[in-house]
Amino acid sequence: MIALIQRVTHASVVVEGETIGEIEGGLLVLLGVEKSDDSAKAARLAERVCHYRVFEDDAGKMNLNVQQAGGQLLVVSQFTLPADTKKGNRPSFSSSASGDFAERLYCEFASQCESKVRVERGSFGADMKVSLLNDGPVTFWLQV
């Protein structure tokens, strides 16, 4: 399971012209699910995302997590994250999870995060338009 996290001052996701998720300050989480993932990995990644220290403290050091910083999460499914891009000019999605399985783990991940911080979600499998203002820029790739 992969999470590409971006510290943002704001982020939103739009489906068919309607804003379905929006946050002011926090983390945009692009989430990719692989065939080898399971509920334990979803829980572990949720724990890592919610406790990853990417926000500045009073001394200007990245010592605060999203909860401590008073931020929120916008979780968006990202089918392309697990793509194999090592060779050729076209990505291979052979390691990406099937739709139903990926959606279940996406929901488990988001639910785990909701027990710690406010979470907004994208729409799994939809054609989404994601807007964000990356703060820093600060972007990290987390994988479990």
Phi and psi in radians as a Rosetta constraint file:
Dihedral C 1 N 2 CA 2 C 2 CIRCULARHARMONIC -2.189 0.35
Dihedral N 2 CA 2 C 2 N 3 CIRCULARHARMONIC 2.387 0.35
Dihedral C 2 N 3 CA 3 C 3 CIRCULARHARMONIC -2.219 0.35
Dihedral N 3 CA 3 C 3 N 4 CIRCULARHARMONIC 2.097 0.35
Dihedral C 3 N 4 CA 4 C 4 CIRCULARHARMONIC -1.673 0.35
Dihedral N 4 CA 4 C 4 N 5 CIRCULARHARMONIC 1.946 0.35
Dihedral C 4 N 5 CA 5 C 5 CIRCULARHARMONIC -1.884 0.35
Dihedral N 5 CA 5 C 5 N 6 CIRCULARHARMONIC 2.415 0.35
Dihedral C 5 N 6 CA 6 C 6 CIRCULARHARMONIC -2.241 0.35
Dihedral N 6 CA 6 C 6 N 7 CIRCULARHARMONIC 2.226 0.35
Dihedral C 6 N 7 CA 7 C 7 CIRCULARHARMONIC -1.311 0.35
Dihedral N 7 CA 7 C 7 N 8 CIRCULARHARMONIC 2.216 0.35
Dihedral C 7 N 8 CA 8 C 8 CIRCULARHARMONIC -2.264 0.35
Dihedral N 8 CA 8 C 8 N 9 CIRCULARHARMONIC 2.648 0.35
Dihedral C 8 N 9 CA 9 C 9 CIRCULARHARMONIC -1.494 0.35
Dihedral N 9 CA 9 C 9 N 10 CIRCULARHARMONIC -0.464 0.35
Dihedral C 9 N 10 CA 10 C 10 CIRCULARHARMONIC -2.853 0.35
Dihedral N 10 CA 10 C 10 N 11 CIRCULARHARMONIC 2.703 0.35
Dihedral C 10 N 11 CA 11 C 11 CIRCULARHARMONIC -2.718 0.35
Dihedral N 11 CA 11 C 11 N 12 CIRCULARHARMONIC 2.638 0.35
Dihedral C 11 N 12 CA 12 C 12 CIRCULARHARMONIC -2.625 0.35
Dihedral N 12 CA 12 C 12 N 13 CIRCULARHARMONIC 2.795 0.35
Dihedral C 12 N 13 CA 13 C 13 CIRCULARHARMONIC -2.297 0.35
Dihedral N 13 CA 13 C 13 N 14 CIRCULARHARMONIC 2.339 0.35
Dihedral C 13 N 14 CA 14 C 14 CIRCULARHARMONIC -2.110 0.35
Dihedral N 14 CA 14 C 14 N 15 CIRCULARHARMONIC 2.360 0.35
Dihedral C 14 N 15 CA 15 C 15 CIRCULARHARMONIC -2.217 0.35
Dihedral N 15 CA 15 C 15 N 16 CIRCULARHARMONIC 2.176 0.35
Dihedral C 15 N 16 CA 16 C 16 CIRCULARHARMONIC 0.885 0.35
Dihedral N 16 CA 16 C 16 N 17 CIRCULARHARMONIC 0.765 0.35
Dihedral C 16 N 17 CA 17 C 17 CIRCULARHARMONIC 1.416 0.35
Dihedral N 17 CA 17 C 17 N 18 CIRCULARHARMONIC -0.021 0.35
Dihedral C 17 N 18 CA 18 C 18 CIRCULARHARMONIC -1.983 0.35
Dihedral N 18 CA 18 C 18 N 19 CIRCULARHARMONIC 2.265 0.35
Dihedral C 18 N 19 CA 19 C 19 CIRCULARHARMONIC -1.262 0.35
Dihedral N 19 CA 19 C 19 N 20 CIRCULARHARMONIC 2.107 0.35
Dihedral C 19 N 20 CA 20 C 20 CIRCULARHARMONIC -1.907 0.35
Dihedral N 20 CA 20 C 20 N 21 CIRCULARHARMONIC -0.225 0.35
Dihedral C 20 N 21 CA 21 C 21 CIRCULARHARMONIC -2.709 0.35
Dihedral N 21 CA 21 C 21 N 22 CIRCULARHARMONIC 2.438 0.35
Dihedral C 21 N 22 CA 22 C 22 CIRCULARHARMONIC -2.742 0.35
Dihedral N 22 CA 22 C 22 N 23 CIRCULARHARMONIC 2.397 0.35
Dihedral C 22 N 23 CA 23 C 23 CIRCULARHARMONIC -2.300 0.35
Dihedral N 23 CA 23 C 23 N 24 CIRCULARHARMONIC 2.700 0.35
Dihedral C 23 N 24 CA 24 C 24 CIRCULARHARMONIC -2.038 0.35
Dihedral N 24 CA 24 C 24 N 25 CIRCULARHARMONIC 1.716 0.35
Dihedral C 24 N 25 CA 25 C 25 CIRCULARHARMONIC 1.437 0.35
Dihedral N 25 CA 25 C 25 N 26 CIRCULARHARMONIC 2.178 0.35
Dihedral C 25 N 26 CA 26 C 26 CIRCULARHARMONIC 2.554 0.35
Dihedral N 26 CA 26 C 26 N 27 CIRCULARHARMONIC -2.430 0.35
Dihedral C 26 N 27 CA 27 C 27 CIRCULARHARMONIC -2.196 0.35
Dihedral N 27 CA 27 C 27 N 28 CIRCULARHARMONIC 2.297 0.35
Dihedral C 27 N 28 CA 28 C 28 CIRCULARHARMONIC -1.544 0.35
Dihedral N 28 CA 28 C 28 N 29 CIRCULARHARMONIC 2.168 0.35
Dihedral C 28 N 29 CA 29 C 29 CIRCULARHARMONIC -1.998 0.35
Dihedral N 29 CA 29 C 29 N 30 CIRCULARHARMONIC 1.950 0.35
Dihedral C 29 N 30 CA 30 C 30 CIRCULARHARMONIC -1.616 0.35
Dihedral N 30 CA 30 C 30 N 31 CIRCULARHARMONIC 2.110 0.35
Dihedral C 30 N 31 CA 31 C 31 CIRCULARHARMONIC -2.006 0.35
Dihedral N 31 CA 31 C 31 N 32 CIRCULARHARMONIC 2.166 0.35
Dihedral C 31 N 32 CA 32 C 32 CIRCULARHARMONIC -1.990 0.35
Dihedral N 32 CA 32 C 32 N 33 CIRCULARHARMONIC 2.345 0.35
Dihedral C 32 N 33 CA 33 C 33 CIRCULARHARMONIC -1.963 0.35
Dihedral N 33 CA 33 C 33 N 34 CIRCULARHARMONIC 2.306 0.35
Dihedral C 33 N 34 CA 34 C 34 CIRCULARHARMONIC -1.850 0.35
Dihedral N 34 CA 34 C 34 N 35 CIRCULARHARMONIC 2.810 0.35
Dihedral C 34 N 35 CA 35 C 35 CIRCULARHARMONIC -0.986 0.35
Dihedral N 35 CA 35 C 35 N 36 CIRCULARHARMONIC -0.599 0.35
Dihedral C 35 N 36 CA 36 C 36 CIRCULARHARMONIC -1.444 0.35
Dihedral N 36 CA 36 C 36 N 37 CIRCULARHARMONIC 0.024 0.35
Dihedral C 36 N 37 CA 37 C 37 CIRCULARHARMONIC -1.377 0.35
Dihedral N 37 CA 37 C 37 N 38 CIRCULARHARMONIC 2.827 0.35
Dihedral C 37 N 38 CA 38 C 38 CIRCULARHARMONIC -2.670 0.35
Dihedral N 38 CA 38 C 38 N 39 CIRCULARHARMONIC -3.121 0.35
Dihedral C 38 N 39 CA 39 C 39 CIRCULARHARMONIC -1.065 0.35
Dihedral N 39 CA 39 C 39 N 40 CIRCULARHARMONIC -0.639 0.35
Dihedral C 39 N 40 CA 40 C 40 CIRCULARHARMONIC -1.124 0.35
Dihedral N 40 CA 40 C 40 N 41 CIRCULARHARMONIC -0.684 0.35
Dihedral C 40 N 41 CA 41 C 41 CIRCULARHARMONIC -1.190 0.35
Dihedral N 41 CA 41 C 41 N 42 CIRCULARHARMONIC -0.661 0.35
Dihedral C 41 N 42 CA 42 C 42 CIRCULARHARMONIC -1.087 0.35
Dihedral N 42 CA 42 C 42 N 43 CIRCULARHARMONIC -0.756 0.35
Dihedral C 42 N 43 CA 43 C 43 CIRCULARHARMONIC -1.154 0.35
Dihedral N 43 CA 43 C 43 N 44 CIRCULARHARMONIC -0.745 0.35
Dihedral C 43 N 44 CA 44 C 44 CIRCULARHARMONIC -1.131 0.35
Dihedral N 44 CA 44 C 44 N 45 CIRCULARHARMONIC -0.740 0.35
Dihedral C 44 N 45 CA 45 C 45 CIRCULARHARMONIC -1.185 0.35
Dihedral N 45 CA 45 C 45 N 46 CIRCULARHARMONIC -0.667 0.35
Dihedral C 45 N 46 CA 46 C 46 CIRCULARHARMONIC -1.060 0.35
Dihedral N 46 CA 46 C 46 N 47 CIRCULARHARMONIC -0.737 0.35
Dihedral C 46 N 47 CA 47 C 47 CIRCULARHARMONIC -1.069 0.35
Dihedral N 47 CA 47 C 47 N 48 CIRCULARHARMONIC -0.788 0.35
Dihedral C 47 N 48 CA 48 C 48 CIRCULARHARMONIC -1.121 0.35
Dihedral N 48 CA 48 C 48 N 49 CIRCULARHARMONIC -0.814 0.35
Dihedral C 48 N 49 CA 49 C 49 CIRCULARHARMONIC -1.053 0.35
Dihedral N 49 CA 49 C 49 N 50 CIRCULARHARMONIC -0.811 0.35
Dihedral C 49 N 50 CA 50 C 50 CIRCULARHARMONIC -1.238 0.35
Dihedral N 50 CA 50 C 50 N 51 CIRCULARHARMONIC -0.376 0.35
Dihedral C 50 N 51 CA 51 C 51 CIRCULARHARMONIC -1.929 0.35
Dihedral N 51 CA 51 C 51 N 52 CIRCULARHARMONIC 0.000 0.35
Dihedral C 51 N 52 CA 52 C 52 CIRCULARHARMONIC -1.217 0.35
Dihedral N 52 CA 52 C 52 N 53 CIRCULARHARMONIC 2.221 0.35
Dihedral C 52 N 53 CA 53 C 53 CIRCULARHARMONIC -1.580 0.35
Dihedral N 53 CA 53 C 53 N 54 CIRCULARHARMONIC 1.700 0.35
Dihedral C 53 N 54 CA 54 C 54 CIRCULARHARMONIC -2.202 0.35
Dihedral N 54 CA 54 C 54 N 55 CIRCULARHARMONIC 0.081 0.35
Dihedral C 54 N 55 CA 55 C 55 CIRCULARHARMONIC -1.874 0.35
Dihedral N 55 CA 55 C 55 N 56 CIRCULARHARMONIC 2.548 0.35
Dihedral C 55 N 56 CA 56 C 56 CIRCULARHARMONIC -1.374 0.35
Dihedral N 56 CA 56 C 56 N 57 CIRCULARHARMONIC 2.464 0.35
Dihedral C 56 N 57 CA 57 C 57 CIRCULARHARMONIC -1.546 0.35
Dihedral N 57 CA 57 C 57 N 58 CIRCULARHARMONIC -2.996 0.35
Dihedral C 57 N 58 CA 58 C 58 CIRCULARHARMONIC -1.097 0.35
Dihedral N 58 CA 58 C 58 N 59 CIRCULARHARMONIC -0.407 0.35
Dihedral C 58 N 59 CA 59 C 59 CIRCULARHARMONIC -1.565 0.35
Dihedral N 59 CA 59 C 59 N 60 CIRCULARHARMONIC 0.031 0.35
Dihedral C 59 N 60 CA 60 C 60 CIRCULARHARMONIC 1.424 0.35
Dihedral N 60 CA 60 C 60 N 61 CIRCULARHARMONIC 0.233 0.35
Dihedral C 60 N 61 CA 61 C 61 CIRCULARHARMONIC -1.758 0.35
Dihedral N 61 CA 61 C 61 N 62 CIRCULARHARMONIC 2.559 0.35
Dihedral C 61 N 62 CA 62 C 62 CIRCULARHARMONIC -1.319 0.35
Dihedral N 62 CA 62 C 62 N 63 CIRCULARHARMONIC 1.475 0.35
Dihedral C 62 N 63 CA 63 C 63 CIRCULARHARMONIC -2.112 0.35
Dihedral N 63 CA 63 C 63 N 64 CIRCULARHARMONIC -0.041 0.35
Dihedral C 63 N 64 CA 64 C 64 CIRCULARHARMONIC -1.947 0.35
Dihedral N 64 CA 64 C 64 N 65 CIRCULARHARMONIC 2.488 0.35
Dihedral C 64 N 65 CA 65 C 65 CIRCULARHARMONIC -1.592 0.35
Dihedral N 65 CA 65 C 65 N 66 CIRCULARHARMONIC 3.111 0.35
Dihedral C 65 N 66 CA 66 C 66 CIRCULARHARMONIC -1.082 0.35
Dihedral N 66 CA 66 C 66 N 67 CIRCULARHARMONIC -0.623 0.35
Dihedral C 66 N 67 CA 67 C 67 CIRCULARHARMONIC -1.142 0.35
Dihedral N 67 CA 67 C 67 N 68 CIRCULARHARMONIC -0.856 0.35
Dihedral C 67 N 68 CA 68 C 68 CIRCULARHARMONIC -1.107 0.35
Dihedral N 68 CA 68 C 68 N 69 CIRCULARHARMONIC -0.531 0.35
Dihedral C 68 N 69 CA 69 C 69 CIRCULARHARMONIC -1.479 0.35
Dihedral N 69 CA 69 C 69 N 70 CIRCULARHARMONIC -0.067 0.35
Dihedral C 69 N 70 CA 70 C 70 CIRCULARHARMONIC 1.286 0.35
Dihedral N 70 CA 70 C 70 N 71 CIRCULARHARMONIC 0.428 0.35
Dihedral C 70 N 71 CA 71 C 71 CIRCULARHARMONIC -1.594 0.35
Dihedral N 71 CA 71 C 71 N 72 CIRCULARHARMONIC -3.128 0.35
Dihedral C 71 N 72 CA 72 C 72 CIRCULARHARMONIC -2.258 0.35
Dihedral N 72 CA 72 C 72 N 73 CIRCULARHARMONIC 2.963 0.35
Dihedral C 72 N 73 CA 73 C 73 CIRCULARHARMONIC -2.053 0.35
Dihedral N 73 CA 73 C 73 N 74 CIRCULARHARMONIC 2.469 0.35
Dihedral C 73 N 74 CA 74 C 74 CIRCULARHARMONIC -2.047 0.35
Dihedral N 74 CA 74 C 74 N 75 CIRCULARHARMONIC 1.940 0.35
Dihedral C 74 N 75 CA 75 C 75 CIRCULARHARMONIC -1.781 0.35
Dihedral N 75 CA 75 C 75 N 76 CIRCULARHARMONIC 2.147 0.35
Dihedral C 75 N 76 CA 76 C 76 CIRCULARHARMONIC -2.217 0.35
Dihedral N 76 CA 76 C 76 N 77 CIRCULARHARMONIC 2.226 0.35
Dihedral C 76 N 77 CA 77 C 77 CIRCULARHARMONIC -1.171 0.35
Dihedral N 77 CA 77 C 77 N 78 CIRCULARHARMONIC 2.469 0.35
Dihedral C 77 N 78 CA 78 C 78 CIRCULARHARMONIC -2.430 0.35
Dihedral N 78 CA 78 C 78 N 79 CIRCULARHARMONIC 1.553 0.35
Dihedral C 78 N 79 CA 79 C 79 CIRCULARHARMONIC -0.997 0.35
Dihedral N 79 CA 79 C 79 N 80 CIRCULARHARMONIC -0.525 0.35
Dihedral C 79 N 80 CA 80 C 80 CIRCULARHARMONIC -1.420 0.35
Dihedral N 80 CA 80 C 80 N 81 CIRCULARHARMONIC -0.227 0.35
Dihedral C 80 N 81 CA 81 C 81 CIRCULARHARMONIC -1.028 0.35
Dihedral N 81 CA 81 C 81 N 82 CIRCULARHARMONIC -0.734 0.35
Dihedral C 81 N 82 CA 82 C 82 CIRCULARHARMONIC -1.352 0.35
Dihedral N 82 CA 82 C 82 N 83 CIRCULARHARMONIC 0.059 0.35
Dihedral C 82 N 83 CA 83 C 83 CIRCULARHARMONIC -1.012 0.35
Dihedral N 83 CA 83 C 83 N 84 CIRCULARHARMONIC 2.488 0.35
Dihedral C 83 N 84 CA 84 C 84 CIRCULARHARMONIC -1.553 0.35
Dihedral N 84 CA 84 C 84 N 85 CIRCULARHARMONIC 2.034 0.35
Dihedral C 84 N 85 CA 85 C 85 CIRCULARHARMONIC -2.065 0.35
Dihedral N 85 CA 85 C 85 N 86 CIRCULARHARMONIC 0.328 0.35
Dihedral C 85 N 86 CA 86 C 86 CIRCULARHARMONIC -1.204 0.35
Dihedral N 86 CA 86 C 86 N 87 CIRCULARHARMONIC -0.504 0.35
Dihedral C 86 N 87 CA 87 C 87 CIRCULARHARMONIC -2.522 0.35
Dihedral N 87 CA 87 C 87 N 88 CIRCULARHARMONIC 2.773 0.35
Dihedral C 87 N 88 CA 88 C 88 CIRCULARHARMONIC 1.368 0.35
Dihedral N 88 CA 88 C 88 N 89 CIRCULARHARMONIC -3.056 0.35
Dihedral C 88 N 89 CA 89 C 89 CIRCULARHARMONIC -1.976 0.35
Dihedral N 89 CA 89 C 89 N 90 CIRCULARHARMONIC 0.227 0.35
Dihedral C 89 N 90 CA 90 C 90 CIRCULARHARMONIC -2.421 0.35
Dihedral N 90 CA 90 C 90 N 91 CIRCULARHARMONIC 2.289 0.35
Dihedral C 90 N 91 CA 91 C 91 CIRCULARHARMONIC -1.222 0.35
Dihedral N 91 CA 91 C 91 N 92 CIRCULARHARMONIC 2.623 0.35
Dihedral C 91 N 92 CA 92 C 92 CIRCULARHARMONIC -1.846 0.35
Dihedral N 92 CA 92 C 92 N 93 CIRCULARHARMONIC 2.321 0.35
Dihedral C 92 N 93 CA 93 C 93 CIRCULARHARMONIC -1.872 0.35
Dihedral N 93 CA 93 C 93 N 94 CIRCULARHARMONIC 0.441 0.35
Dihedral C 93 N 94 CA 94 C 94 CIRCULARHARMONIC -1.127 0.35
Dihedral N 94 CA 94 C 94 N 95 CIRCULARHARMONIC -0.413 0.35
Dihedral C 94 N 95 CA 95 C 95 CIRCULARHARMONIC -1.646 0.35
Dihedral N 95 CA 95 C 95 N 96 CIRCULARHARMONIC -0.104 0.35
Dihedral C 95 N 96 CA 96 C 96 CIRCULARHARMONIC -1.257 0.35
Dihedral N 96 CA 96 C 96 N 97 CIRCULARHARMONIC 2.482 0.35
Dihedral C 96 N 97 CA 97 C 97 CIRCULARHARMONIC -1.252 0.35
Dihedral N 97 CA 97 C 97 N 98 CIRCULARHARMONIC 2.705 0.35
Dihedral C 97 N 98 CA 98 C 98 CIRCULARHARMONIC -1.176 0.35
Dihedral N 98 CA 98 C 98 N 99 CIRCULARHARMONIC 2.815 0.35
Dihedral C 98 N 99 CA 99 C 99 CIRCULARHARMONIC -0.957 0.35
Dihedral N 99 CA 99 C 99 N 100 CIRCULARHARMONIC -0.940 0.35
Dihedral C 99 N 100 CA 100 C 100 CIRCULARHARMONIC -1.110 0.35
Dihedral N 100 CA 100 C 100 N 101 CIRCULARHARMONIC -0.762 0.35
Dihedral C 100 N 101 CA 101 C 101 CIRCULARHARMONIC -1.128 0.35
Dihedral N 101 CA 101 C 101 N 102 CIRCULARHARMONIC -0.806 0.35
Dihedral C 101 N 102 CA 102 C 102 CIRCULARHARMONIC -1.100 0.35
Dihedral N 102 CA 102 C 102 N 103 CIRCULARHARMONIC -0.708 0.35
Dihedral C 102 N 103 CA 103 C 103 CIRCULARHARMONIC -1.125 0.35
Dihedral N 103 CA 103 C 103 N 104 CIRCULARHARMONIC -0.707 0.35
Dihedral C 103 N 104 CA 104 C 104 CIRCULARHARMONIC -1.064 0.35
Dihedral N 104 CA 104 C 104 N 105 CIRCULARHARMONIC -0.793 0.35
Dihedral C 104 N 105 CA 105 C 105 CIRCULARHARMONIC -1.245 0.35
Dihedral N 105 CA 105 C 105 N 106 CIRCULARHARMONIC -0.596 0.35
Dihedral C 105 N 106 CA 106 C 106 CIRCULARHARMONIC -1.030 0.35
Dihedral N 106 CA 106 C 106 N 107 CIRCULARHARMONIC -0.807 0.35
Dihedral C 106 N 107 CA 107 C 107 CIRCULARHARMONIC -1.166 0.35
Dihedral N 107 CA 107 C 107 N 108 CIRCULARHARMONIC -0.687 0.35
Dihedral C 107 N 108 CA 108 C 108 CIRCULARHARMONIC -1.087 0.35
Dihedral N 108 CA 108 C 108 N 109 CIRCULARHARMONIC -0.774 0.35
Dihedral C 108 N 109 CA 109 C 109 CIRCULARHARMONIC -1.025 0.35
Dihedral N 109 CA 109 C 109 N 110 CIRCULARHARMONIC -0.901 0.35
Dihedral C 109 N 110 CA 110 C 110 CIRCULARHARMONIC -1.076 0.35
Dihedral N 110 CA 110 C 110 N 111 CIRCULARHARMONIC -0.704 0.35
Dihedral C 110 N 111 CA 111 C 111 CIRCULARHARMONIC -1.124 0.35
Dihedral N 111 CA 111 C 111 N 112 CIRCULARHARMONIC -0.698 0.35
Dihedral C 111 N 112 CA 112 C 112 CIRCULARHARMONIC -1.052 0.35
Dihedral N 112 CA 112 C 112 N 113 CIRCULARHARMONIC -0.754 0.35
Dihedral C 112 N 113 CA 113 C 113 CIRCULARHARMONIC -1.156 0.35
Dihedral N 113 CA 113 C 113 N 114 CIRCULARHARMONIC -0.637 0.35
Dihedral C 113 N 114 CA 114 C 114 CIRCULARHARMONIC -1.089 0.35
Dihedral N 114 CA 114 C 114 N 115 CIRCULARHARMONIC -0.379 0.35
Dihedral C 114 N 115 CA 115 C 115 CIRCULARHARMONIC -1.321 0.35
Dihedral N 115 CA 115 C 115 N 116 CIRCULARHARMONIC -0.160 0.35
Dihedral C 115 N 116 CA 116 C 116 CIRCULARHARMONIC -2.053 0.35
Dihedral N 116 CA 116 C 116 N 117 CIRCULARHARMONIC -0.539 0.35
Dihedral C 116 N 117 CA 117 C 117 CIRCULARHARMONIC -2.707 0.35
Dihedral N 117 CA 117 C 117 N 118 CIRCULARHARMONIC 2.791 0.35
Dihedral C 117 N 118 CA 118 C 118 CIRCULARHARMONIC -1.169 0.35
Dihedral N 118 CA 118 C 118 N 119 CIRCULARHARMONIC 2.320 0.35
Dihedral C 118 N 119 CA 119 C 119 CIRCULARHARMONIC -2.223 0.35
Dihedral N 119 CA 119 C 119 N 120 CIRCULARHARMONIC 2.305 0.35
Dihedral C 119 N 120 CA 120 C 120 CIRCULARHARMONIC -1.895 0.35
Dihedral N 120 CA 120 C 120 N 121 CIRCULARHARMONIC 2.679 0.35
Dihedral C 120 N 121 CA 121 C 121 CIRCULARHARMONIC -2.232 0.35
Dihedral N 121 CA 121 C 121 N 122 CIRCULARHARMONIC 2.698 0.35
Dihedral C 121 N 122 CA 122 C 122 CIRCULARHARMONIC -1.414 0.35
Dihedral N 122 CA 122 C 122 N 123 CIRCULARHARMONIC -2.910 0.35
Dihedral C 122 N 123 CA 123 C 123 CIRCULARHARMONIC -1.999 0.35
Dihedral N 123 CA 123 C 123 N 124 CIRCULARHARMONIC 1.943 0.35
Dihedral C 123 N 124 CA 124 C 124 CIRCULARHARMONIC -0.956 0.35
Dihedral N 124 CA 124 C 124 N 125 CIRCULARHARMONIC 2.247 0.35
Dihedral C 124 N 125 CA 125 C 125 CIRCULARHARMONIC 1.385 0.35
Dihedral N 125 CA 125 C 125 N 126 CIRCULARHARMONIC -0.079 0.35
Dihedral C 125 N 126 CA 126 C 126 CIRCULARHARMONIC -1.456 0.35
Dihedral N 126 CA 126 C 126 N 127 CIRCULARHARMONIC 2.806 0.35
Dihedral C 126 N 127 CA 127 C 127 CIRCULARHARMONIC -1.405 0.35
Dihedral N 127 CA 127 C 127 N 128 CIRCULARHARMONIC 1.829 0.35
Dihedral C 127 N 128 CA 128 C 128 CIRCULARHARMONIC -1.900 0.35
Dihedral N 128 CA 128 C 128 N 129 CIRCULARHARMONIC 2.589 0.35
Dihedral C 128 N 129 CA 129 C 129 CIRCULARHARMONIC -1.939 0.35
Dihedral N 129 CA 129 C 129 N 130 CIRCULARHARMONIC 1.993 0.35
Dihedral C 129 N 130 CA 130 C 130 CIRCULARHARMONIC -1.857 0.35
Dihedral N 130 CA 130 C 130 N 131 CIRCULARHARMONIC 2.223 0.35
Dihedral C 130 N 131 CA 131 C 131 CIRCULARHARMONIC -2.054 0.35
Dihedral N 131 CA 131 C 131 N 132 CIRCULARHARMONIC 2.516 0.35
Dihedral C 131 N 132 CA 132 C 132 CIRCULARHARMONIC -2.755 0.35
Dihedral N 132 CA 132 C 132 N 133 CIRCULARHARMONIC 2.751 0.35
Dihedral C 132 N 133 CA 133 C 133 CIRCULARHARMONIC -2.098 0.35
Dihedral N 133 CA 133 C 133 N 134 CIRCULARHARMONIC 1.807 0.35
Dihedral C 133 N 134 CA 134 C 134 CIRCULARHARMONIC -1.232 0.35
Dihedral N 134 CA 134 C 134 N 135 CIRCULARHARMONIC 2.254 0.35
Dihedral C 134 N 135 CA 135 C 135 CIRCULARHARMONIC -1.682 0.35
Dihedral N 135 CA 135 C 135 N 136 CIRCULARHARMONIC 1.882 0.35
Dihedral C 135 N 136 CA 136 C 136 CIRCULARHARMONIC 2.380 0.35
Dihedral N 136 CA 136 C 136 N 137 CIRCULARHARMONIC -1.240 0.35
Dihedral C 136 N 137 CA 137 C 137 CIRCULARHARMONIC -1.264 0.35
Dihedral N 137 CA 137 C 137 N 138 CIRCULARHARMONIC 2.478 0.35
Dihedral C 137 N 138 CA 138 C 138 CIRCULARHARMONIC -2.207 0.35
Dihedral N 138 CA 138 C 138 N 139 CIRCULARHARMONIC 2.029 0.35
Dihedral C 138 N 139 CA 139 C 139 CIRCULARHARMONIC -2.463 0.35
Dihedral N 139 CA 139 C 139 N 140 CIRCULARHARMONIC 2.319 0.35
Dihedral C 139 N 140 CA 140 C 140 CIRCULARHARMONIC -2.351 0.35
Dihedral N 140 CA 140 C 140 N 141 CIRCULARHARMONIC 2.571 0.35
Dihedral C 140 N 141 CA 141 C 141 CIRCULARHARMONIC -1.811 0.35
Dihedral N 141 CA 141 C 141 N 142 CIRCULARHARMONIC 2.025 0.35
Dihedral C 141 N 142 CA 142 C 142 CIRCULARHARMONIC -1.957 0.35
Dihedral N 142 CA 142 C 142 N 143 CIRCULARHARMONIC 2.372 0.35
Dihedral C 142 N 143 CA 143 C 143 CIRCULARHARMONIC -2.440 0.35
Dihedral N 143 CA 143 C 143 N 144 CIRCULARHARMONIC 2.417 0.35
